Amino acid sequence: MLLLALDTATPAVTVALHDGTGILAESRQVDARRHGELLLPAVDRVLGEAGRKLDEVSEIVVGVGPGPYTGLRVGLVTAATFGAVLDVPVHGLCTLDGLAYASGLTEPFVVVTDARRKEVYWARYADARTRLTEPAVDRPADLADQVAGVPAVGAGALLYDTVFTGVRREGPEHQSAAALAALAAEKLAAGEELLPPRPLYLRRPDAQVPANYKVVTPK
């Protein structure tokens, strides 16, 4: 196995290469506005550091979100393109699951990322590998009674630490493709089925046609 993992659902543009035994190389750059600009150079860098070539990749895994529309689609389109060109399987994994796996926690906790618009994406976990609820998007204030004192990881928990009072500041804050790749490799080795590489948006894109938009047609 040579597994290429990538995720652009959070402000981190992150790529990793896993050979079925461990991580060969990883790249992570946090810049919410440059996903498209940073992703392909990151793939080249990771392959170069590992001394491998793109045509050696046998499987691809991509974070499917939840995440903002613009950033998320960069990773998904890139993964789909690589999969088509290389004729290899493309798998999806929930981005929150990667953050949970990276936490290494063995107790119940929540993963929280920033959804913008003063909202968060979040889910509950029994441990680092076991998600208990479907990902959701909510206003932090609406979750206060549910999450007060509960261990929490992720940038959303850090941003709203008056609500997520059990936030673990040691991290992880943003997604790590290394954790995503390790989780995917573990699941594939166990014969588990991964998600299809389709986006988990949870809400409509930020950019929308104005309600009073007027169509003008030539005479």
Buried (B, 14 or more C-beta within 10 A) or exposed (E): EBBBBBBBBBBBBBBBBBBEEEBBBBBBBBEBEBBBEBBBEBBEBBBEEBEBEEEBBEBBBBBBBBBBBBBBBBBBBBBBEBBEEBEBBBBBBBBBBBBBBBBEBEEEBBBBBBBEEEBBBBBBBBBBBEBEEEBBBBBBEEBBEEBEEBBBBBBBBBBBBEBBBBBBEEBBBBBBBBBBBBBBBEBBEEEEEBBEBEBBBBEEEEEEEEEEEEEEEEE
